[in-house]
Amino acid sequence: MTAQDFIIRPYRPADRDAVRRICCDTGFLGRPVDEIFQDRELFADFLTAYYTDEEPESAVVLEVDGAVQGYILGSRLPARQSAYNLRAGLRRALTLLWRLVFVYNRNSRRYVWWLLTRGRKETPLTPRRMAHFHINMYPGAKNVRRTRALLDYFFAYLTASGEPAVYGQMVVSESRRGAQMFARYGFALRDQVEVTKYRRYTATPIFLFTVVKDLTVSGTVYGHDLRKKLAADRAGR
C-alpha cells in the first residue's frame, strides 16, 4: 500500500534493526526506554524477537521518506509463540538476573523488580488461541491516516488468512476515554489494568487495555462503531 508520503509493506529481514530501534526509542510512553531500563538488547529481544525471527510473515512496516518509522508485529500462531517463549525465556531470564546483580543502574533494577513482583499481576487478560498484534510508531511519524493504513493492511492480511478476530494491548492514560476511543474503531474492551511502574514518572494513571476486534463484522478500522453498545452496556449495569 502506498500514499504520497508513506508506504505500508510486509516486513523484511533487513528491517530487523529498525524495528528494534523503534521499540527501544518509544518504549517509555513514546520516549526512549533508557530512562527506566538501560538494557536495549534484552528489551528488544523480549518485545520483538519472536515476531521478527519466528513469524515474520505476520509483521508489517510503515516507511516514511524511505525509512522504517513504525510497525505492526503480529502472531497467528499462539502455540508456536508459547514454544518459542519456553526455549528463549530461560536464557533471557538468566541473562537478566546476572545483569541485575552486576550491571544495571538503580532505575533498571527498579524496572526488573517490578517485572518480577508486579509484571504478571499488571497484565490484563488476553483471549486464548486468538491472533494478536502490537503497533508502534515514532511520534513524529504518527498520524490518523498512517495509523489507519497500517491497521487496515494488517487486518486485511488476517482476514485473508482466515482469522475471525484479533486482539491488541494498548497503553492509555484515561480509562473511560480510552474505552470510548477504541469502541469508535470497532474494538471491544476485554480487560484493563493500571500499570504501576509509571507512577514514579507521571502523576497521570497509566492503564494497559486488552481490546478485541471481530473481523467477521468488519475488517477495517472505521468499519464498525461500538460506542452505542458500550453506552448501552453501561446504562444496563
C-alpha positions in Angstrom: 0.0 0.0 0.0 1.4 3.4 -1.0 0.4 7.0 -0.5 2.1 10.3 -1.3 4.3 10.4 1.8 4.4 6.8 3.1 4.4 3.1 2.2 2.9 0.2 4.1 4.6 -3.1 3.2 5.4 -6.6 4.6 8.4 -6.8 7.0 11.8 -7.8 5.5 14.8 -9.3 7.4 16.7 -6.1 6.6 14.1 -4.2 8.8 15.1 -6.0 12.0 17.4 -3.4 13.4 15.0 -0.5 12.6 12.1 -2.4 14.3 14.3 -3.0 17.4 15.4 0.6 17.5 11.8 1.9 17.2 10.8 -0.4 20.1 13.5 1.0 22.3 13.2 4.6 21.2 9.5 4.7 22.1 9.4 2.1 24.9 8.7 4.5 27.7 5.4 6.2 26.9 6.6 7.2 23.5 10.0 8.2 24.7 13.3 6.2 24.9 13.2 3.3 27.3 16.7 4.1 28.6 15.3 6.4 31.3 13.7 3.4 33.1 15.7 0.4 31.7 19.2 0.6 30.3 19.3 -2.8 28.5 18.1 -2.1 25.0 19.2 -5.6 23.8 17.0 -7.5 26.2 14.1 -5.0 26.0 14.0 -5.5 22.2 14.5 -9.3 22.5 11.5 -9.6 24.8 9.2 -7.5 22.8 10.2 -8.1 19.1 12.4 -11.1 18.6 9.7 -13.7 18.3 7.8 -11.7 15.7 10.9 -10.8 13.5 12.7 -14.1 13.8 9.9 -16.8 14.1 6.8 -15.3 12.4 8.0 -12.5 10.1 5.1 -13.2 7.7 2.8 -11.6 10.3 4.8 -8.3 10.5 4.1 -5.1 8.6 6.2 -1.9 8.5 5.5 1.8 7.8 8.0 3.6 5.6 8.3 7.4 5.6 10.8 9.0 3.2 12.4 5.7 2.6 13.0 4.9 6.3 11.1 2.5 8.6 9.2 4.6 11.1 6.6 2.2 12.5 5.4 -1.3 12.5 2.8 -3.9 13.5 4.2 -7.1 14.9 1.5 -9.8 14.9 1.0 -13.5 15.5 -1.5 -16.0 14.2 0.3 -19.0 15.9 0.0 -18.9 19.7 1.3 -22.4 20.1 4.4 -21.6 18.2 4.9 -18.5 20.2 4.5 -20.3 23.5 7.1 -22.9 22.4 9.5 -20.2 21.4 9.0 -18.4 24.7 9.8 -21.5 26.6 13.0 -22.0 24.6 14.2 -18.4 24.8 12.7 -17.4 28.1 15.1 -19.3 30.4 18.2 -18.0 28.7 16.9 -14.4 28.7 15.8 -14.7 32.4 19.3 -15.9 33.4 20.9 -13.0 31.5 18.5 -10.5 33.1 19.3 -11.8 36.6 23.1 -11.7 36.0 22.9 -8.2 34.7 20.6 -7.2 37.6 23.3 -8.1 40.1 26.4 -6.9 38.2 25.4 -4.4 35.5 22.2 -2.4 36.0 21.8 1.0 37.5 19.1 1.9 40.1 16.3 2.7 37.6 16.9 -0.6 35.7 16.9 -2.5 39.0 13.6 -0.9 39.9 12.2 -1.9 36.5 13.3 -5.5 36.9 11.9 -5.7 40.4 8.6 -4.5 39.0 8.8 -7.2 36.3 9.4 -9.9 38.9 6.9 -8.8 41.5 4.1 -7.0 39.6 4.5 -7.7 35.9 2.1 -10.7 35.7 -0.4 -9.1 38.0 -0.5 -5.9 35.9 -1.0 -7.7 32.6 -4.7 -7.7 31.5 -6.4 -10.8 30.5 -5.9 -11.9 26.9 -8.1 -14.3 24.7 -6.6 -17.7 24.2 -5.9 -19.0 20.7 -6.6 -15.7 19.1 -4.4 -13.7 16.7 -2.8 -10.6 18.3 -0.7 -7.6 17.4 1.5 -4.8 18.7 1.6 -1.4 16.9 4.3 1.1 17.4 5.4 4.3 15.5 7.8 7.2 16.1 5.7 10.1 17.5 6.8 12.3 14.6 5.6 9.8 12.0 2.3 9.1 13.7 -1.0 10.5 12.4 -4.5 9.2 11.8 -4.1 8.4 8.1 -0.9 6.4 8.6 -2.2 4.6 11.6 -5.4 3.7 9.8 -3.5 2.5 6.8 -1.1 0.3 8.8 -4.0 -1.3 10.8 -6.2 -1.8 7.7 -3.3 -3.5 5.9 -2.7 -5.9 8.8 -6.4 -6.6 9.2 -6.7 -7.5 5.5 -3.8 -9.9 6.0 -5.6 -11.6 8.9 -8.9 -11.7 7.1 -7.2 -13.3 4.0 -5.6 -15.8 6.4 -9.0 -16.8 7.8 -8.6 -15.2 11.2 -12.1 -14.3 12.7 -10.8 -11.9 15.4 -7.7 -10.2 16.7 -6.7 -8.6 20.0 -4.2 -6.0 20.9 -2.8 -4.4 24.1 -2.7 -0.6 24.2 -1.3 1.8 26.8 -3.7 4.6 27.6 -3.8 7.4 30.2 -7.5 7.8 30.6 -9.6 4.7 31.3 -13.1 5.9 30.3 -12.0 8.0 27.3 -9.8 5.1 26.1 -12.7 2.7 26.1 -14.8 5.1 24.0 -11.9 5.7 21.6 -11.4 2.0 20.9 -15.1 1.4 20.6 -15.3 4.0 17.9 -13.0 1.8 15.8 -14.8 -1.4 16.5 -12.7 -2.7 19.3 -14.4 -4.2 22.4 -12.6 -3.7 25.7 -11.8 -7.1 27.2 -9.8 -6.1 30.3 -7.8 -3.2 31.7 -5.2 -2.9 34.5 -3.3 0.1 35.9 0.5 -0.3 35.3 2.2 1.0 38.4 5.7 1.1 37.0 5.0 4.5 35.6 3.9 6.1 38.9 7.4 7.4 39.6 7.4 9.3 36.3 3.9 10.7 35.8 1.0 11.8 38.0 -1.5 10.5 35.4 -2.5 6.9 35.9 -1.4 4.7 33.0 -3.5 1.7 32.0 -2.9 -1.3 29.8 -6.0 -2.3 27.8 -6.8 -5.6 26.0 -9.1 -4.8 23.1 -10.6 -7.2 20.7 -11.9 -6.7 17.1 -14.3 -9.0 15.4 -13.0 -9.3 11.9 -16.1 -11.1 10.7 -18.1 -8.0 11.4 -15.6 -5.6 9.9 -12.0 -5.9 8.6 -11.3 -2.2 8.6 -10.6 0.4 11.3 -13.7 2.5 10.5 -16.0 -0.3 9.6 -17.9 -0.8 12.8 -18.6 1.6 15.7 -19.3 0.0 19.1 -19.9 3.2 21.1 -23.7 2.7 21.2 -23.2 -0.8 22.5 -20.7 0.5 25.1 -23.2 3.1 26.3 -26.0 0.6 26.4 -23.9 -1.8 28.4 -23.0 0.9 30.9 -26.7 2.0 31.2 -27.7 -1.6 32.0 -25.3 -2.0 34.9 
